[in-house]
Amino acid sequence: MENYTEFLGSKIKLAPDAGFDVDVATLHPSSLPHQIDTIVWALKKGSALIGSSFGLGKTHTQIELLKAIRTQQGGYVLIVCPLGVKHQFTEEDGPRLGVQIQYVRNDGEALASQTPYLITNYERVRDGHFSPKFLASLTAVTLDEGSVLRSIGTDTYQQFTSLLKSVPFRFVCTATPAPNKYKELIHYAEFLGVMDSGQALTRWFKRDAQKAGNLTIHPQHEADFWLWVSSWALFLTKPSDLGYSDAGYDLPELEVHWHLITEGEADVRVDKRSGQSEVFASTGGNLPAAAREKKRSIVARVDKALQIILTPEGYQDHWLIWHHLEDERRALETTFAEATGGFHSVYGSQNLELREQLIVGFSHGEYQYLATKPEIAGSGCNFQRHCHLNLFLGIDYRFEDFIQAVHRTHRFQQQHPVQVHILYTVAEEPIRKELEAKWQRHNELMETMSGIIKTYGLSHQAAKARLTRSMGVQREVAAGKRYTCVHNDCVAELATMADNSVDLIHTSIPFGNHYEYSASYNDFGHNESNERFFEQFAYLVPELLRVLKPGRVAAIHVKDRIRYGSVTGNGFMTVERFSDQTSDAFEKGGFLFMGRNTILTDVVRENNQTYRLGWSEQCKDGSKMSYGMPEYVLLFRKLPTDLSNAYADEPVVKSKEEYSRGRWQLDAHAFWRSSGDRLLSPQDIRNKGLDVIGKWFKQRNLHNVYDFSEHVRLSEQLDEAGRLSSSYMMLPPQSYSDMVWSDVVYMRTLNGEQFKRNAQNHICPLPFDIVDRVIQRWSNPNDLVLDPFGGLMTVPYRAVTLGRRGYGIELKQEYWQAGQVYCREAEYKASVPSLFDLLDAETPRKEAA
């Protein structure tokens, strides 16, 4: 166990220090205390996310970082910035700090530069103006306002990560990490070389079974997640977060005005399926509906904008007008040109230099009105010197772009209260509520990160000690006559069990590092890779072999894993043969492989979770499509003592009366079909309910000759009638083979009881159908059935229900507490005679009398 404990300790990993120490005396004298701390910390890390709030001096910090790196390491250093920002480096902070920074547009200009300090725009890197060879040769790179990567394309994260991965020093600077999009932080971690995004996503997050990409952090992991983030990211809301005075860093008052637009024609649409008309416009949280509503109300919103801006209080001031659609821009240009003059727009099809010129001109107060999109000028620009009035012509769900745009004027050193006028329609009320909720979450995130810095400072030894305390578990036992439920690490618990004491092992193992079930480092899912998972697994398998009786079996539920193209770099999804790796691990531990059962799953639901089997992609290129991912029960056996007949020391015996030869022949076959007349026709079922259709199809499929062409035609007819579900598979193929299980009901799990009791669901509940078949086939009555990964104790619960004894081990206390209650209830039910039992017992006594 000493080696096992050492292995668990090796899991405690924070982002390493890969940089160097700097003498603070070499930093520019104008560096403020909070900036000095940030610079020293970032140089020590080598690669880091610097999340300083608006106005805390990220430009100053970046230049000082690059000066120190250039002094020690040499080479070219590059700043990548949004449009309209470069002048802050080249004309303001650079000269003030004694650094010549040159704007370059390609390799040639970079190599011809008179200074090693270079700056360019995101678009030029994204569009290939710089060669991979040149970018890879850089000594350091900083992404100024790194959150702008969201706006210039979701693939840009991967593109920048690939192009710059060999640069020794990498920094991302942003003021608004997305509070509701953890993926953004994960992308930063991958760009900085801290952790692979796939590994990070599986370590802390649970996936939405209904929608791919919808992530929710596990509540038990949230504290550790933010501690991990704080080991490579620094979030400052104000200097006092690091113990310094906030003098001069008081934000001005922010006045938010919501304007409800009621004018305009109703958005009348006809639903194609129901034939009903929708008279009142409604987005219903739907993006296409929101886009329709935005287009419908353009005239009314532009008119309202003009009324707000041309009030006696506002018409002489400078205004930023934020919009989302090109049609909105054109309407603004027409209306404002007639009413005001001096109106300027910045939009995507303009020349880069012109866009930059217009943005810089407005920041210098050269004209009164600027209209643009948040994704164009919402990041990095400083407009607070001449503007404090903002008008959002409309709203959408992109909070990060919205809050960035607000803070172009709501910044430290702003001399006036900042006004934000937001226009929206009745139909956009759901968007307003979501925007306000995200705003609240953003504030909570900043408070969380500020609290971590105040608690642990910039040294992470205290944080590491906090994580160390989550290793280990206090053993607890709940037992009855027919069950034992143990709260413990399964490796440690098995070490206390006697040799050859278990009749059957049945469990669903963690699928590598795909999920984490508890906040403990003992959790098998808490591993950085599958290799590390199986390294921990190697401590478990020999113990399983030791406690299993000779000749008996271990039935292991498992499935293969999807490897996402964004993680592998292949660009398409592949399959990791996790079931084969599991087989190798058991064989290496001394078990003998006996075969596998295949459990069919719903490919439609799988696609909703992964987007791996999309019909539209199949039509574009079928070569990138694979199959649905079945689950398996892998069968392993421990060598019996007597090899002359290979019977188990205590055989699993079935009487010939209860188990016929005919049944066995069908069970032993890999797949079975029976004969019949025909499959259901579309005419048979066109007007039937969906539940009836599914049941009829299953019965026909099982008892009649199967016809693939007819199956396809039936699905097509349902699709044409608008009745083929896109959320689950209505007409799956069926099997009664003992080697291919197609009738497992995945809803029959203890999660159903958890839901009724308003308790926490299990991440991957094991269906009763699988457990019951394994227990009934490979154990005798009163046998002891062991599950080392007990979860909600489904295996011991069903073992008790089926007349066996159950032994479950679970690391997560909440699961253990719930599971032992289910086992106690099952034992009680098994021990209390029913009314029919009493009547059956009474009959012989009457007959005897």
N, C-alpha and C positions, 0 to 999 in steps of 0.2 A: 504493500500500500504506500510505502514511502516514495517509490518511483511514480505512482499514480498521482500523489499529492504534488510532486514536483512538476508533473505534466500540467496539472490544473493551474499551478502558479505561473506557468509559462504563457498562459492565455491572456494575462493582464497586460494589455498593450495600449499605450497611448502613442500619439504621433512622435516619432523620434526627433531629436535635435540633430540637424544635418548642416548647420551653418557654422558661424564663428562668433567669438566675442569681439566687441568693438570698444575702443576707448572713447567714452562720451566726450572727452575733451576735444576730439577731432570733429565733432558735430558742429554745425553752424551755431553761432551764439544766439541767433533768434529762435532756436528750437525751444518750444515750451516744454514744461515737465512731462505732460501726458504724451507729447510727441516723442520725447527722448525715450520714455519707457516703451512706447510702441516700436520704435526703431530698433532698440536693443533687443527686444523680444523677437521681432521678426527676423533679424539677422542671425540670432541664435537658432531659430527654427530652420532657416534656409529656404523653406517654402511655407507660405501661410496666407490665410484669409484675413484681411484687415477690414473690419466692419465698423468704421468710424462714422458717427452721425454727421449730418450735414453741417459743414462749417468748422469741423474740428481740425482741418488741415491735412487732408489726405494727399493733396498735391505736394505740399512741403515734405511730408513723410516719405512719399515715393522717391522724390529727388534725392533726399538724404540716404535712403536705402541704396539707390543705384550708385551714388558717390562712393559709399563705403565699399560696395562690392567691386566697383571698377578699380578702386585704389588697391585692393588686395588681390583681385583675380585678373584684372585686365580684360581685354576683349570688348566687343560691342554690347551695349545694353539698350533695350527697347521698351518704350512705353506705347501701349495700344489704348486709344481713347475714343470716345464718341465724337461725332461731329460737333463743331462749335466749342471744343474744349482745349484744343492744342495751344491757343494763344496764352492760356493760363500757365502753361509750362514754358513756352518759347519766349513770351514777352513779359511775363509777370514774375512768377516764382523762380524760374530758372535764372534770369539775370540777377534777381535779388540774392540768390544763394551762390552766385558766382559760377553758374554752370551754363554752358552754351548747349542748347538742345535744338536739333535741326529736324524739321519735318521732312520725311522722305516718303516717296510713293512706290518705290520698287527697289530691287537689289542694286541696280546701277547707281541710283541716287544715294543709297545707303553706303556703298563701298567708296563712293566719291566724296562722302561727307568729310568736312574738316574737323568733326568732333565724333567721339564714340557714343555720345548720348543722342539716341534717335527717338523719334515719335512718329506714329502713323495712326490711321483710323482702322476700326474693326473691319469695315467693308473691304479695305484693300488687302488685308490678310485673308479674309473669307473668300474673296474673288480671285485669289491666286497671283496677286501682283508680286509676291515675294516667294522665292523658291524654297522648298523644304530644306534644301542643303544650307541655305543662308540662315534660315530660322533656327535650324538645329545647331548652328555654330555660335549662337548668342551665349553670352555668359549669364545674363539675367533678363527677365521680362516681367513687366507689371501690367496687369489688365486694369486700367482705370475705369471705375464704375462697371465692374465685371457683370453686374446684373443686366447690362444692355444686351448680353448674349441671348437673353430670352427673346428680345425683339427682332433680332436679325436672323432668326431661324433656329429651330430646336436641334437641328443637326450640327449647328456651329459648335456646341460644346464638344462633341466628339472630334470635330475637325481641328479645333484649337488644341485639344488634348493630344491628338496624334502629331500635329505639326511641332508642338513645343515640348513634348515629353522628355527630350534629352537635354533641355536647358537646365543647368544645375540649380539656378535660383529662380523661383517662380512665385509671384505674388498676385493675389486678386484683391482689389479694393472696391468696396461697395458700401452704400449706406442703408440699403434695404434688402437684406436677405428675406426671401419669401416665407412668411410665417405659416402659410397653408400649403406650401409646395416644398416638402422636405427634399424632393428630388434635386432641387437647385443646390442645396448644401451638399448633397451626395455627389453631384457633378463637380462641384468645386473640389471636394476631397479627391476625386479621381484625377482632375487636372493637376492638382498639387502633388500627386503621387502618394497620398496618404493611404488610400484604400480603394480597391476595385469597386465600382458602383454596384455590381451585382452582389458582391459580398456584403456591402453596407446595407443594401435594401433587404436582404434576407436576414440580417442580424437583428435589426430593430423594428421591422415593419411587418404587418400582416396585410395580405392582399384581399381585395374585394372579390369574392367568388363570382359576382355578377358582372364585373367590369374591369377590364385590364387597365393597369396603370393607376388605379385608385388606391392609394396607400394610406394606412392608418397606423400610427406608432403604437406599439404595445404599451399599455399604461405602466406595466412593471419595468419597462426598459427606458422610460422617458428620462429619468434622472441620469442614468448611465450614458444615454445617447448624448445629452447636452454636455456631460463631463468629457466625453470623447471629443465632441466638436470643439470644446474649449481648449483642447490640447493642440489644436492647429489653427484655431480661429479666435480672433480678439474682437469683441464687440464693445464699443464705447458709445454711450449715449451722452456723456458729459465728463469733464475732467475729474469730478468727484468720484467717479467709478474707480479711479486709481488713487484716490485719497487727496486730490488737489482741489484748489479753490475753483468755483464755477464763475468767478467774477468775469464779466464780459461775455458769458456764454448763456445768457438768458434768452430763450426763444421768444419772439414777439407773439402777441395774441393771435390765435387762428379763429377766424369767423367763417363758419360753414353755413351757406344758405341753399336750401333745396327748393327748386322751383318746379311745381307740377304743371305740365303742359296738357291742357284739355282740348285744345283746338285740333282740327284736322278730321279727315274722313275716317270712319271706322274701317278696320281691316277685316272685310268680310271674305271668308274662305269656305270652301266646301271640302269636307273630309272624304277622301276617295273611297274608304272602306264603309263608313257608316252612311254616307250620303247626306249628312247633316251639315247645316251652315253654321259657321262661327261668326256671330255678329259683332261681339266686342273683342277688340284686339287683346291678345294675351300671349306673353312669352312663355309662361309656364316653366321657366328655367331652361327653355330650349334655345340653343344658339341660333338655328335658322329662324325661329320665330322672333328672336331678339333683333336679328338683322332686318327682317321684314318691317318690324315696328320702327326701327331707326330710320329706314328709308321713307316710310309712310309719313313720318312727322317732321321731315326736314324743314319745310317752309314755316311751319308753326314755331319750330325751335329757333330758327334764324331770326324770325321777327321778334321773338321774346329776347334773344341775345341783344339785338339792337336797342330794345327798350331799356334793358339793364345798363348797357354801356353808356348810352346817351342821356343818362340822368344828370341833373345839375351837379351831383356829388362826384360823378365818375367820368364825365366826358373829357375832362382835361388831363386825366391821368393815363398812364401806360397800362395796356391790357394784354394779357396772354390768353389767347382763345385756343382751347384744345378740342380737337375733333377726331373722328375715327374713319370717316368715309371720304372718298374723293368727291362724291356728289355734294357732301356737306361743304367741302372747301370751295367748290365752284359756286355754290349758293351764297356762301359768305363773301366771296370776292365780288360778286355782282351787287349784292345788297349794300355792303360796306363801302365799296368804291363810289356808289351813288350818294351815300349819306355822309361819309366822312372824308374820304381821300386819305392818302398816307397809309394805306393798308398793304401789308406784306404777307405772303404765304411761303412756307417752306414745305416741300413735298418730295416724294421719292424719286420721281423721274427727272428732277433737276440735276444739273452738274454738281458734283461733290463740292467743288470750290465755291460755287454760287451759294449752295446751301450753307456752307460754313460762313461765308461772308455775311449773309443775311442774319444768321444767328448771332454772330459776334456784334454786328451793327445794333441789333436790338439790345444786347447786353450792355452796350455803351450808351444807350438812350438816344440813338440816332433817329428813331421813328416810334410812333405811338402804339401801333397795333401789330401784333404778330400772331398768325394762325398757323398751327402745325399739329402734328400727331405726337402723342406721348412717346411712341417708339422711335421718333426721329430726334426730338430735342428734350425728351423727358429725363435724360441721364447726364450727369456731369456738368451741365450748364449752370452758370451763376447769373441769375437775373435780378438778384435782390437789391442791386444798387439803384435801379431806376423803375422797378415794377413791384407792386404789392397786390395787384388785382388779377384774379384768375377767373376764367369762365370755361366750364366744361359743357360743350354743346350737347353732349349725351353721355351715357354711361355704358359700361360693359363689365364683364366678370373679371377683367384683368386688373386686380387690385395693385399688383406690384408696379405696373406702368402708371397707374393713377397716383399712387403715393409718391413715386419718384417725381412726377410732374408737379405735384403740390409743393414739393420741397425745392423746386427751382427758385422759388421766392421766399418760402418759409424756412429761413436759414438764420444762423447766427450772423450778427451785424446787419440784419434787416432793421430799418429805422421806423417802420410803420406796422400797424396791425395788418395782417394778411387776410384778404377776403377770397373765399372760394365759392363761386356760384355754380351750382350743378343743376342742369336741366334734365328732366325725365318725364315720361308719360305714365299714365295709370297702369298700362300693361307692363311697364318696367319696374313695378314695385318689388317683385321678387329679386331683381338685380340690385336695387337699392339696399334691401335687407341683407343680401349676401355681401355687398361691398362694406356695409357698416360692420358686419360680423367679422370680416377679414381685418378691418381696421383695428377692431378690438383685439384680435389675436396677434396682430403686429405689435401692438403696445405691450401685450403680455409677454411676447417673445423677447422684446428688448429688456423688459424687467427681469426675465429669467436669466438672460446672459449677463446683465449687470450684476445680478445677485451672485452668480457663479464667480465672477471676477472679484467681487468684494469678499466672498468667502474664502476662495483659494488663491487669490492673487494671480501673478503670472508664472509662478512656479507650480508644477503639477505633481509634486511629491505628495501633497495633501490629498489631491484628487485621486492619485493612485492608491493611497491608503484607504480611501473611501471605497474604491472598487474592490480592493483586496478583501474588505469585510463582507463582500457578497459571495465569497467562496466558502464552501462547507455548509453543513446542514445539521440541525439538531434532530436526531432520530425520534420519531413518534410512532406508536403502534396502536391500531384499533383492530380488535379480533373478536370473532365469535366462534361457534363450534365448527363452522364450515368455511370460514374465510379469515384471512389475515391481510390487512392493509397497512403498509409501512410507508411512512414519509422519510425518505432517505435517498442518498445516491445509490443507484442500483449496483455499482461495482462494490461499494463498501458493504451493502446489505448482503449480497451474494457471498461475500467472504465469511459471513457468520453462519451460513447454512451448511448442513451436513452433506457429505458426498452421497450421490445416488439417492436423493430424497425426493425428486420431482418426477412425476409421471409424464407430463406434457408441458412443453414450453410453447406458448403462443403469444405473439406480440406484434405490434406495428411499430417498427423502429423509426427513429427520426430520419428524415430524408436528407442526410448530410447536414449542411449548414443552411438548408432551405427555410427552416423555421427555428425560432427560439421560443421555448415554452415557459421559461422562468428567467428571473434576473440573476440567477446563480451561475458562476463560472463552471460549476459541475455539470451544467446543462450540455448535453451532447451537441445540440444545435449551435452552441456558442463556440464555433470554430471558424477560422479564417478561410478554410478550404476543405474540400472533400478529403484530401490527403491527411489533414490534421484530424478530421472526423474519424477516419478509419484508424488513425494512430490511437485515439482514445478508445475506439471500439475494440482494439486488440487487447485492452485490459479486461473487457467484458466477456468476450467469447469463451476463453478458457474456463472462466468461472461457470458459465452456462453449461459447458460440457461436463464439468466436474459434478454439478448438482443433479444432472439428468441421469435417470436410471439407464443401465445398459440396454441397448436395443430400441429405446424409445426415441421420439422425434421432436424436433423443433420446427414449428410451422410459422414462418416469418412473413408478415404482410409488408409489401414494399412496392415502389413504382420507380420507373426511370425519371430522369429530370430533364427539363427543358433548359438549354443553354441559349441565351438571347444573343442575337447577332451584334448588338451594341456592346456586349461584354467580350465576346470572342473576337470581334473585329471582322467576322465573316460577312456581316450584313444580312444574314438570314439565320433562322433558328435551327439548331441542331439538337440531338438527343445525347445526353450523357448516360451511359449504360450503368446506372446506379445499381440495378438489380444484379448485374453480373459482378460488379465490385463487391456487393454484399455476399454473393456466393463465394467469391474468392476469400473473403475475410473469414467466413465460417469454415471453409475447408482448411485454411491456414491454421485455424484454431482447433482443428482435430475432428470436425464433423465431416460426414459423408453426404454429398449432394444426391438427392433422390428424385428431383423433378420440380415442376412448377405448375400451379393452376393459374389460368388467365381469367381476370375479372373485367368484363367489358364496362366501359364508362361512356358517358354522354359526350359525343364530340362537339355538339352545338354549345353546350355549357362550357366545355373546355376552351373553345374559341373565344367565348365571351370573356374568359379569364386571361387569355394569352394573346389573342389575335393571330394565332398560329395557323389556323385552318380556314382562313377567310375565302368565301366563294369568289369574291371579286378578284382577289389575288390569284386564285386558281385559274380564273379565266385569262388573266394577263400572262401568267407563266406557271404552268402546272409543275415545272421541274423543281420549284422551290417548296412544293407542298409535300407533306409526309402523311402519316396516319395519326389517328387518335391515340392517346396514351392510356393503355389499359393498366390495371393494377395486377399484382401477382401475389400468390402465396407460395413462397419457396419452402421446399421440404428438405430437411436435413435429419440425419439419423446418427445416433451414437452407436458405436460398435457394441454388439451384445457380447456377453462373456463367452458363450458357446457358439463357435463359428461353424459347427458341423451342420446345423440346420438353419442358422442365422435367426432363429426366433429370439425375440426380446426376453430378457430374464423374467419379466412379468408381461406376457403377451396381451395385446388388445384383442379380446375374444368377442365374436358375434355369433349368435345362434343361427343355424340355417333357416329356422322358421321366420326370424325377423329380417333376414338379409338373404334374398334369393340369388340363385346363380344368374338369372336373367338380369336382375338389377345390377349385379356386379359387372357383367359384360358391358352394359351401357355406361356404368360409372368409369370403367377402365379405359374406355375409348376416348380419343382426343376430342371428337365432335360427333354429335348425333342429330339426325333429321328423320322424321317419319313421313309416310306417304299420305296422300289425300287428293281431293278433287281440284281445288283452285284457290288462289289467293283472293282476298276481298277485292272487289272492283270499286272504282270511284263512284259508280252509281249506288253501290250498297251503302256508302258512308257519307255522301256529299252533304246531307242535311242532318247528320248526327252530331251530338256534342263531342268536343275534343277528348273528354275522358272516355266516352264510349268508343270512339275511333281507336284510341290507344289500346284499350282492352281487346276489342275485336281483332285488331291487327296481331296482337301478341298470340291470341289463341289460334288464329289461322296459320300464323308463321310456324307455330310449334307442332301443329297436327296435320299439316298439309304439305304437299310438294312445294319447295321453294322455287320461285321464279324471279331472278334478279331484274329482268326487264320489266316485269309487272310491278315490282317493288319501286323501281325508278318512276314508272308512269304514274303510279298512285301518288308518290310524293310531288310530282309535277302538277298533277291535277289539284291537289290540295293547295299548292303554291299559287296556281292560277286563280283559285277561288278565294285567295287571301286568308287561308286557314292553316298554313304551315308555320309553326312557331319558329321564331328566330332566337328564342331564349333557352329552349331545350329541344332534344330530339324526340319528336312524336313517334316515329316509326323506326326504332332501332332494330337491327337483326337480333334474333333470339337463339338461345341454345339451352339444352338441358344436360350437356356433357359435364362430367365432374372435373374436366380439365379446362372448360371454358364456361364461366358463370356469367350469364347475362341477365339474371333476374334478381340481383342484389338490390335491395331497396335502401338507398343511401339516407333516406329520411329516418329510418329506424335506428336511432342511436340514442345515447343518454343525453345528447344535447337537447332533445325534445323535452326531457324532464327538466334540464337546466333552464330552458326557456320558460316553462311553466312556473318555476320557482324563482324567476327573475335573478338567476345566478349566472356567473361567467361561463360562456360556452368554451368548449375545447376547440383548439385550432384545427385539428384533424381527427374528428371522432371516428371510431371504428364501428362499422355497421354490424348489427346483431346477426344478420344472415351469414356473414363470413365467419364470425366467432362460433356460432352454433354448429355449422357444418364441420369446422375443424375439431371442436370438442367431441362431437358425436362420433366422428370417424376415427380419431386417433387416441381415444381414452376410454377407460372403463368407468362404470359407476363407482363413486367414492375416490377416484383418482385425484391427485393433487395437480392442479393446473397453475403454472407460473407465468406471470407477465412482468418482466423487468421494467417496462415503460408503461405503467398502469393507467396513467391519465385519469379519467373519471372512473376507473376500475371496471370497465366494460367486461373484460375477460373473467375476472373473479366473480363478477355479478352474474354473468351468464353461466359460469361453472356451477355456482350454487343453485341457480334456477334449473339446471339440467342434471342435478343429482351428483355433482362432483364437489370437490373442495377447491377454493381459489386462494391464490397468494399473489398480491399485487404490490409493486414498489413504485412510488411516484415521488419526484423531486419537488414539484410545485405544490405548495401547501394547500392552496385553494382547491385544486383538483382532488388532492388526497382527502380533504375534509368532506367534499361532496361525494366522492366515490365510496367511502366507508359507510355513509348513510344508505346508499343504494344497496350495498352488500348486506347490511343489517336488515333492510326491508325485505330483500330476497330470502334471507334465511328465515325470517319470521313467517313469510308466506308459505315457505316450504314446510315449516314445522306445525302450522296450524291447519287442522283438517277442515275441509269444506263441507257444506251441507250434504253434497253427494257422497263424500267419504263417509259421513255418519250414517246415511241411509244404506250404503253398501255394507257397512259393518253391522247394522241392525238386522239385515235380512238373514244371515246365517243363524243368528241367535233365535229368530222367530221360527226358522225351519227346524232347528234342533229341538225347540220346545214342542 
